Amino acid sequence: MDKKRILSGMRPSGKLHVGHYFGALKNWVQFQHEYDSFHAIVDWHAMTSEYEDPKNIENDTLEMAADWIAAGLDPEKCTIFVQSNVPEHTELHLMLSMITPLPRLERIPTYKEQLREVTTRNLHTYGFLGYPVLQAADILIYKAHLVPVGQDQVSHIEFTRELAKRFNSLYKEIFPVPDFKLTKTPILPGTDGRKMSKSYGNSIFLSDPPDVVMEKVRNTFSNPERARRSDPGDPEKCNVFHLHKIFTDSENIARIDRECRTAEIGCVDCKKILGKKIIEFLEPVQERRLDITKDRDKLNEILGEGANKARNLANQTMKDVKEAIGLKNFKAK
């Protein structure tokens, strides 16, 4: 039996942090053994918000690809490619925009949320309003069966399902109606206690060297209610302990929990243990990343081969789409 196809992607925004790994990449690495996996670096999506200053997108794309492979994505087991290298994405996006009701786009929760929260860029553009249509094209162009997402992205997949059904009803049954695959995506706290995010400057990157990791962990917020070393602590109120839950084995977590509550361990020592655990986790990832970034030609080759494989599928989908809606490819004799 053929494997079901899965499609997932990320906007290129440079190097990734450990929140990206546990929130998405860890799942992707597992999926490549279970599904026909396609992973897109969606640089056209980056343009929807970075259109005024896109100069970093190319380098950010290569940085992201290096992190993906270093984290465990195997180009022999999955397809890694750059969205703009497969022009059929934009062709299908245009076609789908013809059948997308405008009020439906304006009701998408993340669109309204971004307009409220992003104040440093002008997002009142046609491209930003229509990015869910482009996202739908990303999924449907490969006739993907499943899309791994967190709960906050479910509305986008519901929108994609609606578009697939609308196209199939209007023209011909071309697209499988994709389903979302809810993934366990723990929200990692950053060094300041907020959600880990590059925009907050509170991230530990997959490429951070050991001394940088230790410095970031040393400055990580702990429990503000524990004023003195001799004060008993409450691990559940401590940002450092929540990071321990991600990086530290259960036996040591239990010990840290107990010793914090009895003041047998202080915040400084607790942070040292966490820093060492994060460094141990990052070491093999960084070794692979070093090998990858030493050979940029190889990285370009991987992305080129991935684009070729993706385009073969995408091209056939567009042939099916044009046939369904009655667009003929006229050729001179």
C-alpha positions as CSV (number, residue, x, y, z in Angstrom):
1,M,0.0,0.0,0.0
2,D,1.3,3.5,-0.9
3,K,2.2,5.8,1.9
4,K,-0.1,8.8,2.5
5,R,1.5,12.1,1.5
6,I,2.2,14.8,4.0
7,L,3.1,18.5,3.4
8,S,4.6,20.9,5.9
9,G,6.6,24.0,5.7
10,M,8.1,27.0,7.4
11,R,8.8,30.6,6.5
12,P,12.5,31.2,6.1
13,S,13.5,33.4,9.0
14,G,17.1,32.4,9.5
15,K,18.5,30.0,12.1
16,L,16.0,27.9,14.1
17,H,15.8,27.7,17.9
18,V,15.0,24.7,20.1
19,G,11.4,25.7,20.2
20,H,11.2,25.0,16.5
21,Y,12.7,21.6,17.0
22,F,10.3,20.4,19.7
23,G,7.4,22.2,18.1
24,A,7.7,20.9,14.6
25,L,11.0,19.3,13.5
26,K,11.0,16.5,16.0
27,N,7.6,15.4,14.5
28,W,8.8,15.8,10.9
29,V,11.8,13.6,11.5
30,Q,9.4,10.8,12.7
31,F,7.0,11.4,9.8
32,Q,9.6,10.8,7.1
33,H,9.6,7.2,8.1
34,E,5.8,6.9,8.0
35,Y,4.7,9.1,5.1
36,D,5.6,10.4,1.7
37,S,6.9,13.6,3.2
38,F,7.3,16.9,1.5
39,H,8.9,19.8,3.4
40,A,8.8,23.3,1.8
41,I,10.8,26.4,2.8
42,V,8.0,28.8,1.9
43,D,9.8,31.9,0.8
44,W,6.8,33.4,-1.1
45,H,5.1,33.4,2.3
46,A,8.0,35.3,3.8
47,M,7.4,38.0,1.1
48,T,3.9,38.6,2.3
49,S,5.3,40.4,5.3
50,E,8.9,41.2,4.3
51,Y,8.2,42.6,0.9
52,E,9.8,46.0,1.7
53,D,13.1,44.4,2.7
54,P,13.6,40.9,1.3
55,K,17.4,40.9,1.2
56,N,17.8,38.3,3.9
57,I,15.5,35.7,2.5
58,E,18.1,33.8,0.4
59,N,20.5,33.4,3.2
60,D,17.8,32.6,5.7
61,T,16.6,29.9,3.3
62,L,20.0,28.2,3.4
63,E,20.3,28.5,7.1
64,M,16.9,26.9,7.6
65,A,17.7,24.0,5.2
66,A,20.9,23.4,7.1
67,D,19.0,23.3,10.4
68,W,16.4,20.9,9.0
69,I,18.9,18.4,7.8
70,A,21.0,18.8,11.0
71,A,17.9,18.1,13.1
72,G,17.4,14.8,11.3
73,L,15.5,15.3,8.0
74,D,17.1,13.0,5.5
75,P,16.9,14.0,1.8
76,E,17.0,10.3,0.9
77,K,13.7,9.8,2.9
78,C,11.8,13.0,2.3
79,T,11.6,15.9,-0.2
80,I,13.1,19.2,0.9
81,F,12.6,22.1,-1.4
82,V,12.1,25.9,-1.7
83,Q,8.6,27.0,-2.6
84,S,9.6,29.6,-5.2
85,N,11.6,27.0,-7.1
86,V,8.3,25.3,-8.0
87,P,6.3,27.9,-9.9
88,E,3.2,25.7,-10.0
89,H,2.5,26.9,-6.4
90,T,1.8,30.4,-7.6
91,E,-0.1,29.1,-10.7
92,L,-2.5,27.1,-8.5
93,H,-2.7,30.0,-6.0
94,L,-4.0,32.2,-8.8
95,M,-6.6,29.7,-10.0
96,L,-7.8,29.1,-6.4
97,S,-8.1,32.8,-5.8
98,M,-10.8,32.9,-8.5
99,I,-13.1,30.7,-6.4
100,T,-12.3,32.1,-3.0
101,P,-15.0,34.3,-1.4
102,L,-13.5,37.5,-0.1
103,P,-15.5,37.6,3.2
104,R,-14.2,34.1,4.0
105,L,-10.6,35.3,3.9
106,E,-11.4,38.2,6.1
107,R,-12.9,35.9,8.8
108,I,-9.7,33.8,9.2
109,P,-8.7,34.4,12.9
110,T,-4.9,34.6,12.3
111,Y,-5.4,37.3,9.7
112,K,-7.3,39.6,12.1
113,E,-4.8,38.8,14.9
114,Q,-1.8,39.6,12.8
115,L,-3.3,42.9,11.7
116,R,-3.8,43.8,15.3
117,E,-0.4,42.7,16.7
118,V,2.1,43.5,13.9
119,T,2.6,47.2,14.0
120,T,6.1,47.5,12.5
121,R,5.0,46.5,8.9
122,N,2.1,47.4,6.7
123,L,0.1,44.2,6.2
124,H,-2.9,45.8,4.5
125,T,-1.9,44.2,1.2
126,Y,-3.6,41.8,-1.3
127,G,-0.8,39.4,-0.8
128,F,-1.1,39.2,3.0
129,L,-4.9,38.9,2.8
130,G,-4.5,36.0,0.3
131,Y,-1.8,34.1,2.0
132,P,-4.2,31.3,3.2
133,V,-5.0,30.8,-0.5
134,L,-1.3,30.4,-1.2
135,Q,-1.0,28.0,1.7
136,A,-3.9,26.0,0.3
137,A,-2.1,25.8,-3.0
138,D,1.0,24.6,-1.3
139,I,-1.0,21.7,0.1
140,L,-3.2,20.9,-2.8
141,I,-0.5,21.1,-5.5
142,Y,0.9,17.8,-4.1
143,K,-2.5,16.3,-3.4
144,A,-1.4,15.9,0.2
145,H,-3.6,13.8,2.5
146,L,-2.4,15.2,5.8
147,V,-0.9,18.4,7.1
148,P,0.8,18.4,10.5
149,V,-0.2,21.5,12.5
150,G,-0.7,22.8,15.9
151,Q,-4.1,23.8,17.2
152,D,-3.6,27.5,16.1
153,Q,-3.3,26.4,12.4
154,V,-6.4,24.2,12.2
155,S,-8.5,27.1,10.8
156,H,-6.1,27.3,7.8
157,I,-6.5,23.6,7.0
158,E,-10.3,23.9,7.3
159,F,-10.1,26.7,4.8
160,T,-8.0,24.5,2.5
161,R,-10.5,21.7,2.8
162,E,-13.3,24.1,1.8
163,L,-11.4,25.1,-1.3
164,A,-10.6,21.5,-2.3
165,K,-14.3,20.6,-2.0
166,R,-15.4,23.8,-3.9
167,F,-13.0,23.0,-6.8
168,N,-14.1,19.4,-6.9
169,S,-17.7,20.4,-6.9
170,L,-17.4,23.1,-9.6
171,Y,-15.2,21.2,-12.0
172,K,-13.9,17.7,-11.4
173,E,-12.8,15.5,-8.5
174,I,-9.1,16.4,-8.6
175,F,-8.0,17.0,-5.1
176,P,-8.1,14.7,-2.0
177,V,-9.6,16.7,0.8
178,P,-6.7,17.0,3.2
179,D,-7.0,16.4,6.9
180,F,-5.0,18.1,9.6
181,K,-2.8,15.9,11.8
182,L,-2.7,17.5,15.2
183,T,0.8,17.3,16.6
184,K,2.1,17.5,20.1
185,T,3.7,20.9,20.1
186,P,5.0,21.9,23.5
187,I,5.4,25.7,23.9
188,L,8.9,26.2,25.1
189,P,9.4,29.2,27.4
190,G,12.2,31.6,26.3
191,T,14.8,32.9,28.6
192,D,12.5,35.7,29.7
193,G,9.5,33.4,30.5
194,R,7.5,34.3,27.4
195,K,7.1,31.9,24.5
196,M,10.4,31.3,22.8
197,S,10.6,33.6,19.8
198,K,13.3,35.3,17.8
199,S,11.3,38.5,17.8
200,Y,11.5,38.5,21.6
201,G,15.2,38.0,21.7
202,N,14.7,35.1,24.2
203,S,15.8,32.1,22.1
204,I,18.4,29.4,22.3
205,F,19.3,28.5,18.8
206,L,20.2,25.1,17.4
207,S,23.5,26.6,16.3
208,D,24.4,28.3,19.6
209,P,27.9,27.3,20.8
210,P,28.3,25.9,24.4
211,D,29.5,29.2,26.0
212,V,26.5,31.1,24.5
213,V,24.1,28.4,25.7
214,M,25.5,28.6,29.2
215,E,25.3,32.4,29.2
216,K,21.7,32.4,28.0
217,V,20.7,29.8,30.6
218,R,22.5,31.7,33.4
219,N,20.4,34.8,32.5
220,T,17.2,32.8,32.3
221,F,14.4,34.0,34.6
222,S,13.7,31.6,37.5
223,N,11.2,31.8,40.2
224,P,11.0,35.5,41.3
225,E,9.4,34.5,44.6
226,R,12.6,32.7,45.7
227,A,14.7,35.6,46.9
228,R,17.4,33.8,48.8
229,R,19.4,30.6,48.4
230,S,18.0,29.3,51.6
231,D,14.3,29.8,50.6
232,P,12.4,26.7,49.5
233,G,11.4,27.0,45.9
234,D,8.3,26.0,43.8
235,P,9.5,24.4,40.6
236,E,6.1,24.8,38.9
237,K,6.5,28.6,39.1
238,C,10.0,28.4,37.7
239,N,10.8,29.0,34.0
240,V,14.1,27.0,34.4
241,F,12.2,24.0,35.7
242,H,9.8,24.0,32.7
243,L,12.9,23.9,30.4
244,H,14.2,21.0,32.5
245,K,11.0,19.1,31.6
246,I,12.0,19.2,28.0
247,F,15.8,18.5,28.2
248,T,16.3,16.5,31.5
249,D,15.5,12.8,32.1
250,S,12.6,12.0,34.5
251,E,14.9,10.7,37.3
252,N,16.9,13.9,37.4
253,I,13.7,16.0,37.1
254,A,12.3,14.3,40.1
255,R,15.5,15.0,42.1
256,I,15.6,18.7,41.0
257,D,12.0,19.1,42.0
258,R,12.6,17.6,45.4
259,E,15.8,19.5,46.1
260,C,14.4,22.8,44.9
261,R,11.4,22.5,47.3
262,T,13.8,21.8,50.2
263,A,16.4,24.4,49.2
264,E,19.0,21.7,48.8
265,I,19.8,23.1,45.4
266,G,19.9,26.8,44.4
267,C,19.0,28.5,41.1
268,V,22.7,28.9,40.0
269,D,23.4,25.1,40.3
270,C,20.0,24.3,38.8
271,K,20.8,26.4,35.7
272,K,24.2,24.8,35.4
273,I,22.6,21.4,35.1
274,L,20.1,22.7,32.5
275,G,22.8,24.3,30.5
276,K,24.8,21.1,30.3
277,K,21.7,19.1,29.3
278,I,20.9,21.6,26.5
279,I,24.6,21.4,25.3
280,E,24.5,17.6,25.3
281,F,21.3,17.7,23.2
282,L,22.7,20.2,20.7
283,E,26.1,18.6,20.2
284,P,25.2,16.0,17.6
285,V,22.9,18.5,15.8
286,Q,25.7,21.0,15.6
287,E,28.2,18.4,14.4
288,R,25.9,17.5,11.5
289,R,25.2,21.2,10.8
290,L,28.9,21.9,10.6
291,D,29.4,19.2,7.9
292,I,26.4,20.6,6.0
293,T,27.4,24.2,6.0
294,K,31.0,23.4,4.9
295,D,29.6,22.2,1.6
296,R,27.2,24.8,0.3
297,D,27.3,23.1,-3.2
298,K,25.9,20.0,-1.6
299,L,23.2,22.0,0.1
300,N,22.2,23.6,-3.1
301,E,22.2,20.2,-4.8
302,I,19.8,18.8,-2.2
303,L,17.4,21.8,-2.6
304,G,17.7,21.5,-6.4
305,E,16.9,17.8,-6.4
306,G,14.0,18.3,-4.0
307,A,12.6,21.0,-6.3
308,N,12.8,18.7,-9.3
309,K,11.0,16.0,-7.5
310,A,8.3,18.4,-6.2
311,R,7.9,20.0,-9.6
312,N,7.3,16.7,-11.3
313,L,4.3,16.1,-9.0
314,A,3.1,19.8,-9.2
315,N,3.3,19.9,-12.9
316,Q,1.0,16.9,-13.3
317,T,-1.5,18.4,-10.8
318,M,-1.6,21.6,-12.9
319,K,-2.3,19.5,-16.0
320,D,-5.2,17.9,-14.2
321,V,-6.5,21.3,-13.0
322,K,-6.3,22.9,-16.5
323,E,-8.0,19.9,-18.0
324,A,-10.8,20.0,-15.4
325,I,-11.6,23.7,-16.0
326,G,-11.1,23.5,-19.7
327,L,-7.9,25.4,-20.3
328,K,-6.1,24.1,-23.4
329,N,-2.3,24.3,-23.9
330,F,-2.2,25.4,-27.5
331,K,1.0,24.5,-29.5
332,A,2.3,25.6,-32.8
333,K,3.0,22.9,-35.4
